[in-house]
Every structure is written in C-alpha cells, then in structure tokens.
Amino acid sequence: MRDFIAEQTDFDRDTAEMILAHTAGNAVERAYRRGDLMEKRRRVMEYYSDYACGKPQGKVIQLKIHSSD
C-alpha cells in the first residue's frame, strides 16, 4: 500500500503514513497534530479500492474481448 501511494499517486506522505498507522514526525510534531485527516484518508482508500478492484482510472480504456460464441 505504501509503495502504491508513493509511486502511483500524488497523495501526500503524511496521509499515507496515517492510513498505515505509522508514527509520523518527531515527538513535538505528534503532540501538536490534532486532526485525523479523515477526508484525505477516505479519498486515498477509495482510490486504492478502485485500483485493487480493477476499476479504470483516468484515461485508461478497458478493452473488451469478444468471443466467437
């Protein structure tokens, strides 16, 4: 998941780390972080779900194979 976010999307690192429940930043930074980035996390997970389930992204055209049946 972390590699996918870094390599295939423009989502920010902090959101990715929070999704994976990684400890991000130093102790002072964590002490001042009040938000949960829920809306950003939701968008990342929706994007990943579409990717994992094979939903076409952007300008990708899904080809249909016609059988001779």
ChimeraX commands (.cxc) that place a marker at each C-alpha (Angstrom):
marker #1 position 0.00,0.00,0.00 radius 0.5
marker #1 position 2.76,2.44,0.94 radius 0.5
marker #1 position 4.66,1.81,-2.29 radius 0.5
marker #1 position 1.47,2.17,-4.32 radius 0.5
marker #1 position 0.70,5.57,-2.78 radius 0.5
marker #1 position 4.25,6.82,-3.30 radius 0.5
marker #1 position 4.72,5.51,-6.83 radius 0.5
marker #1 position 1.27,5.67,-8.38 radius 0.5
marker #1 position -0.46,8.69,-6.80 radius 0.5
marker #1 position 0.04,12.30,-5.80 radius 0.5
marker #1 position -1.31,11.81,-2.28 radius 0.5
marker #1 position 0.89,13.25,0.46 radius 0.5
marker #1 position 3.22,11.23,2.67 radius 0.5
marker #1 position 1.57,12.22,5.98 radius 0.5
marker #1 position -1.79,10.87,4.86 radius 0.5
marker #1 position -0.21,7.61,3.70 radius 0.5
marker #1 position 1.61,7.17,6.99 radius 0.5
marker #1 position -1.56,7.85,8.99 radius 0.5
marker #1 position -3.51,5.29,6.93 radius 0.5
marker #1 position -0.91,2.67,7.79 radius 0.5
marker #1 position -0.87,3.75,11.47 radius 0.5
marker #1 position 2.82,4.57,11.24 radius 0.5
marker #1 position 4.30,7.08,13.67 radius 0.5
marker #1 position 4.95,10.19,11.57 radius 0.5
marker #1 position 7.13,13.09,12.63 radius 0.5
marker #1 position 9.02,13.74,15.83 radius 0.5
marker #1 position 7.51,13.94,19.34 radius 0.5
marker #1 position 6.81,17.69,19.10 radius 0.5
marker #1 position 5.10,17.34,15.73 radius 0.5
marker #1 position 2.93,14.49,17.01 radius 0.5
marker #1 position 1.99,16.47,20.13 radius 0.5
marker #1 position 0.62,19.33,18.04 radius 0.5
marker #1 position -1.19,17.22,15.45 radius 0.5
marker #1 position -4.89,17.48,16.22 radius 0.5
marker #1 position -6.60,16.33,13.04 radius 0.5
marker #1 position -7.12,12.82,11.79 radius 0.5
marker #1 position -7.00,13.61,8.03 radius 0.5
marker #1 position -10.18,11.54,7.70 radius 0.5
marker #1 position -11.37,13.07,4.40 radius 0.5
marker #1 position -7.92,12.72,2.80 radius 0.5
marker #1 position -7.63,9.16,4.11 radius 0.5
marker #1 position -11.06,8.33,2.68 radius 0.5
marker #1 position -10.05,9.60,-0.77 radius 0.5
marker #1 position -6.84,7.55,-0.74 radius 0.5
marker #1 position -8.67,4.40,0.30 radius 0.5
marker #1 position -11.35,4.93,-2.35 radius 0.5
marker #1 position -8.65,5.40,-5.00 radius 0.5
marker #1 position -6.86,2.25,-3.82 radius 0.5
marker #1 position -10.11,0.28,-3.77 radius 0.5
marker #1 position -10.80,1.27,-7.38 radius 0.5
marker #1 position -7.26,0.22,-8.30 radius 0.5
marker #1 position -7.45,-3.11,-6.46 radius 0.5
marker #1 position -10.87,-3.96,-7.90 radius 0.5
marker #1 position -9.82,-3.14,-11.45 radius 0.5
marker #1 position -11.92,-0.01,-11.93 radius 0.5
marker #1 position -10.38,2.00,-14.81 radius 0.5
marker #1 position -8.52,5.17,-13.72 radius 0.5
marker #1 position -8.37,8.41,-15.68 radius 0.5
marker #1 position -7.83,7.92,-19.40 radius 0.5
marker #1 position -7.39,4.16,-19.22 radius 0.5
marker #1 position -9.64,2.40,-21.71 radius 0.5
marker #1 position -10.87,-1.02,-20.74 radius 0.5
marker #1 position -10.74,-3.39,-23.70 radius 0.5
marker #1 position -13.42,-5.99,-24.15 radius 0.5
marker #1 position -12.58,-9.32,-25.68 radius 0.5
marker #1 position -15.29,-10.69,-27.94 radius 0.5
marker #1 position -15.60,-14.43,-28.03 radius 0.5
marker #1 position -16.72,-16.36,-31.07 radius 0.5
marker #1 position -19.57,-17.98,-29.12 radius 0.5
marker link #1:1,2 radius 0.2
marker link #1:2,3 radius 0.2
marker link #1:3,4 radius 0.2
marker link #1:4,5 radius 0.2
marker link #1:5,6 radius 0.2
marker link #1:6,7 radius 0.2
marker link #1:7,8 radius 0.2
marker link #1:8,9 radius 0.2
marker link #1:9,10 radius 0.2
marker link #1:10,11 radius 0.2
marker link #1:11,12 radius 0.2
marker link #1:12,13 radius 0.2
marker link #1:13,14 radius 0.2
marker link #1:14,15 radius 0.2
marker link #1:15,16 radius 0.2
marker link #1:16,17 radius 0.2
marker link #1:17,18 radius 0.2
marker link #1:18,19 radius 0.2
marker link #1:19,20 radius 0.2
marker link #1:20,21 radius 0.2
marker link #1:21,22 radius 0.2
marker link #1:22,23 radius 0.2
marker link #1:23,24 radius 0.2
marker link #1:24,25 radius 0.2
marker link #1:25,26 radius 0.2
marker link #1:26,27 radius 0.2
marker link #1:27,28 radius 0.2
marker link #1:28,29 radius 0.2
marker link #1:29,30 radius 0.2
marker link #1:30,31 radius 0.2
marker link #1:31,32 radius 0.2
marker link #1:32,33 radius 0.2
marker link #1:33,34 radius 0.2
marker link #1:34,35 radius 0.2
marker link #1:35,36 radius 0.2
marker link #1:36,37 radius 0.2
marker link #1:37,38 radius 0.2
marker link #1:38,39 radius 0.2
marker link #1:39,40 radius 0.2
marker link #1:40,41 radius 0.2
marker link #1:41,42 radius 0.2
marker link #1:42,43 radius 0.2
marker link #1:43,44 radius 0.2
marker link #1:44,45 radius 0.2
marker link #1:45,46 radius 0.2
marker link #1:46,47 radius 0.2
marker link #1:47,48 radius 0.2
marker link #1:48,49 radius 0.2
marker link #1:49,50 radius 0.2
marker link #1:50,51 radius 0.2
marker link #1:51,52 radius 0.2
marker link #1:52,53 radius 0.2
marker link #1:53,54 radius 0.2
marker link #1:54,55 radius 0.2
marker link #1:55,56 radius 0.2
marker link #1:56,57 radius 0.2
marker link #1:57,58 radius 0.2
marker link #1:58,59 radius 0.2
marker link #1:59,60 radius 0.2
marker link #1:60,61 radius 0.2
marker link #1:61,62 radius 0.2
marker link #1:62,63 radius 0.2
marker link #1:63,64 radius 0.2
marker link #1:64,65 radius 0.2
marker link #1:65,66 radius 0.2
marker link #1:66,67 radius 0.2
marker link #1:67,68 radius 0.2
marker link #1:68,69 radius 0.2
view
